[in-house]
Amino acid sequence: MVVNSAVENALATVGAVLWCVQILPQIWKSWRAKSTTGLSPWLMFTWMISLWVLGIYNITQELSIPLHIQPELCACCFLSCAIQVGCVYALRTGIKNGVTWPIKMFGIIATVLLGGALFPQIWEIIKRKEVVGLSIKFIIIGMLGGACFAPPPFDAFAASFYLIVVGMELLILLLAAILNPIAYYRHRDEKVTEVIEEIETIDKIVSSKDYVANAEANINKPSDLDDAFAEWF
């Protein structure tokens, strides 16, 4: 198969840029709402760890340059970069000597972490029965970034990283399309019920006040017995 390096680098660059800016809509949404309710903290934490492992794998396997840079920009930390450099050289030395299981281990770990990071978020969605607190733009940009993956030659582990992310994020979009309209009508019915209950409560209070007022008036009003006594005197 003929490899078009220009197309490969262009797609990888687009994917890297999208993955680097995808967090911005989520930051804006959380800041505007002044809350992160509905957003799983495990999603962000696990993704940060997975990108550290992914960076080691991409560099060691000599994938396209944008795929080297993207994990570093997404999870930039000088300490993690230093550790990654050490791991890359150690793994390359092992590969030269015919030891390939460590790099496969890194590939498996990165795949599990990237895919597993989205499970807490999906559980949060199922628990709340709606997608709330999670920026849909954040998910769409991440999905488009993963879809631009195209490293030659084909790498099974590297492909699984991005395909799993695309598939899981597509599932989140599907859940949002199904659950959010249902949640909208559910919340609307709940508000209508609350308003009706408030009106009924107010009516009961008003009725109670009328009852008390009538009772006081009856107490102060001369009874028939009083009229009878008056006639006697």
C-alpha positions as CSV (number, residue, x, y, z in Angstrom):
1,M,0.0,0.0,0.0
2,V,1.3,3.4,-1.0
3,V,1.7,5.7,2.0
4,N,0.9,9.4,1.5
5,S,3.0,11.1,4.2
6,A,1.5,14.5,3.5
7,V,-2.0,13.4,4.0
8,E,-1.0,11.3,7.0
9,N,0.7,14.3,8.7
10,A,-2.1,16.6,7.8
11,L,-4.7,14.4,9.4
12,A,-2.5,13.7,12.4
13,T,-2.0,17.5,12.8
14,V,-5.7,18.2,12.6
15,G,-6.4,15.4,15.2
16,A,-3.6,16.8,17.5
17,V,-5.0,20.3,17.3
18,L,-8.6,19.1,18.0
19,W,-7.5,17.1,21.0
20,C,-5.4,20.0,22.4
21,V,-8.3,22.4,22.3
22,Q,-11.2,20.0,23.1
23,I,-11.0,20.8,26.8
24,L,-11.7,24.5,26.3
25,P,-15.5,24.1,25.8
26,Q,-15.7,22.0,28.9
27,I,-13.7,24.6,30.9
28,W,-16.1,27.3,29.6
29,K,-19.2,25.3,30.4
30,S,-18.1,24.5,34.0
31,W,-17.0,28.1,34.6
32,R,-20.3,29.5,33.3
33,A,-22.4,27.0,35.4
34,K,-20.1,27.5,38.4
35,S,-20.4,23.8,38.9
36,T,-18.9,20.5,37.6
37,T,-22.0,18.5,38.6
38,G,-22.5,15.6,36.2
39,L,-18.8,15.6,35.1
40,S,-16.9,12.6,36.3
41,P,-13.5,13.6,37.9
42,W,-12.2,10.1,37.1
43,L,-12.6,10.9,33.3
44,M,-10.2,13.8,33.5
45,F,-7.7,12.1,35.9
46,T,-7.6,8.8,34.0
47,W,-7.2,10.6,30.6
48,M,-4.3,12.5,32.0
49,I,-2.6,9.3,33.1
50,S,-3.4,7.5,29.8
51,L,-1.9,10.4,27.7
52,W,1.3,9.9,29.6
53,V,1.4,6.3,28.6
54,L,0.2,7.0,25.1
55,G,3.0,9.5,24.5
56,I,5.6,6.9,25.4
57,Y,4.0,4.4,23.0
58,N,3.6,6.8,20.0
59,I,7.2,8.1,20.3
60,T,8.7,4.6,20.7
61,Q,6.8,3.2,17.7
62,E,7.9,6.3,15.7
63,L,4.4,7.3,14.7
64,S,3.8,10.7,13.0
65,I,5.3,13.7,14.7
66,P,1.9,15.3,15.5
67,L,1.0,12.1,17.4
68,H,4.3,12.6,19.4
69,I,3.3,16.2,20.3
70,Q,-0.4,15.8,21.0
71,P,-0.2,13.8,24.3
72,E,2.5,16.2,25.6
73,L,0.4,19.2,24.9
74,C,-2.7,17.7,26.4
75,A,-1.0,16.5,29.5
76,C,2.0,18.8,29.7
77,C,4.1,18.4,32.8
78,F,7.9,18.6,32.8
79,L,8.3,15.8,35.2
80,S,6.1,13.4,33.2
81,C,8.0,14.4,30.0
82,A,11.3,13.6,31.7
83,I,9.9,10.2,32.7
84,Q,8.6,9.6,29.2
85,V,12.0,10.3,27.7
86,G,13.6,7.8,30.0
87,C,10.9,5.2,29.2
88,V,11.2,5.8,25.4
89,Y,15.0,5.2,25.4
90,A,14.7,2.1,27.6
91,L,12.0,0.6,25.4
92,R,13.9,1.3,22.2
93,T,16.9,-0.3,23.6
94,G,14.8,-3.4,24.5
95,I,13.3,-3.5,21.0
96,K,16.8,-3.4,19.4
97,N,17.7,-6.4,21.6
98,G,14.5,-8.3,20.6
99,V,12.6,-7.6,23.8
100,T,9.1,-6.3,22.6
101,W,6.8,-7.3,25.5
102,P,7.3,-4.0,27.4
103,I,6.1,-1.8,24.5
104,K,3.1,-4.1,24.1
105,M,2.4,-3.7,27.8
106,F,2.4,0.1,27.4
107,G,0.1,-0.3,24.4
108,I,-2.4,-2.4,26.4
109,I,-2.2,0.0,29.4
110,A,-2.9,3.0,27.3
111,T,-5.8,1.3,25.6
112,V,-7.4,0.2,28.9
113,L,-6.9,3.6,30.5
114,L,-8.2,5.6,27.5
115,G,-11.3,3.4,27.1
116,G,-11.8,2.9,30.9
117,A,-11.7,6.7,31.5
118,L,-15.1,7.0,29.8
119,F,-16.8,4.3,31.9
120,P,-17.2,6.5,35.0
121,Q,-18.7,9.3,32.9
122,I,-21.1,6.9,31.2
123,W,-22.1,5.6,34.7
124,E,-22.7,9.2,35.8
125,I,-25.0,9.7,32.8
126,I,-26.9,6.5,33.5
127,K,-27.2,7.4,37.2
128,R,-28.6,10.8,36.4
129,K,-30.6,9.6,33.4
130,E,-29.3,12.5,31.4
131,V,-26.1,14.1,30.1
132,V,-25.6,17.1,32.4
133,G,-22.4,19.1,33.2
134,L,-20.5,17.5,30.3
135,S,-19.9,19.8,27.3
136,I,-21.2,18.2,24.1
137,K,-18.7,20.3,22.1
138,F,-15.9,18.8,24.2
139,I,-17.1,15.3,23.2
140,I,-17.6,16.2,19.5
141,I,-14.1,17.8,19.2
142,G,-12.5,14.8,20.9
143,M,-14.4,12.4,18.6
144,L,-13.3,14.3,15.5
145,G,-9.7,14.4,16.8
146,G,-9.7,10.6,17.2
147,A,-11.2,10.1,13.8
148,C,-8.2,11.9,12.2
149,F,-5.8,9.1,13.3
150,A,-3.9,7.7,10.3
151,P,-0.4,6.5,11.1
152,P,1.5,4.5,8.5
153,P,2.1,1.6,8.8
154,F,-1.1,0.5,10.5
155,D,-0.6,0.0,14.3
156,A,-3.2,-2.2,16.1
157,F,-2.6,-0.7,19.5
158,A,-2.4,2.9,18.3
159,A,-5.6,2.4,16.3
160,S,-7.4,0.9,19.2
161,F,-6.5,4.0,21.4
162,Y,-8.4,6.3,19.0
163,L,-11.1,4.0,17.8
164,I,-12.2,3.2,21.4
165,V,-12.3,6.9,22.3
166,V,-14.4,7.6,19.1
167,G,-16.7,4.7,19.9
168,M,-17.2,5.7,23.5
169,E,-17.7,9.3,22.7
170,L,-20.2,8.4,20.0
171,L,-22.1,6.4,22.7
172,I,-22.2,9.5,24.9
173,L,-23.6,11.5,22.1
174,L,-26.2,8.8,21.5
175,L,-27.2,8.8,25.2
176,A,-27.5,12.6,25.1
177,A,-29.8,12.4,22.1
178,I,-32.0,9.8,23.8
179,L,-31.9,10.7,27.5
180,N,-31.8,14.5,27.4
181,P,-35.2,15.0,25.6
182,I,-36.8,12.5,28.1
183,A,-35.2,14.4,31.0
184,Y,-36.4,17.7,29.7
185,Y,-40.1,16.5,29.8
186,R,-39.5,14.8,33.1
187,H,-38.2,18.0,34.7
188,R,-41.0,20.0,33.1
189,D,-43.6,17.7,34.6
190,E,-41.9,17.9,38.0
191,K,-42.0,21.7,37.9
192,V,-45.7,21.6,37.0
193,T,-46.4,19.2,39.8
194,E,-44.5,21.5,42.2
195,V,-46.5,24.5,41.1
196,I,-49.8,22.6,41.6
197,E,-48.7,21.4,45.1
198,E,-47.8,25.0,46.0
199,I,-51.2,26.3,44.8
200,E,-53.0,23.6,46.8
201,T,-50.9,24.5,49.9
202,I,-51.8,28.1,49.5
203,D,-55.5,27.2,49.1
204,K,-55.3,25.2,52.3
205,I,-53.7,28.1,54.1
206,V,-56.3,30.5,52.9
207,S,-59.1,28.1,53.7
208,S,-57.7,27.7,57.2
209,K,-57.5,31.4,57.7
210,D,-61.2,31.8,56.6
211,Y,-62.2,29.0,59.0
212,V,-60.4,30.7,61.9
213,A,-61.9,34.1,61.0
214,N,-65.4,32.6,60.9
215,A,-64.9,30.7,64.2
216,E,-63.8,33.9,65.9
217,A,-66.8,35.8,64.5
218,N,-69.1,33.0,65.8
219,I,-67.6,33.2,69.2
220,N,-68.1,36.9,69.5
221,K,-71.6,36.7,68.0
222,P,-74.5,36.5,70.6
223,S,-76.0,33.1,70.5
224,D,-79.7,32.2,70.6
225,L,-79.3,31.2,74.2
226,D,-78.0,34.7,75.1
227,D,-81.1,36.2,73.4
228,A,-83.3,33.9,75.5
229,F,-81.6,35.0,78.7
230,A,-82.0,38.7,77.6
231,E,-85.7,38.2,77.3
232,W,-85.9,36.7,80.8
233,F,-84.4,39.8,82.2
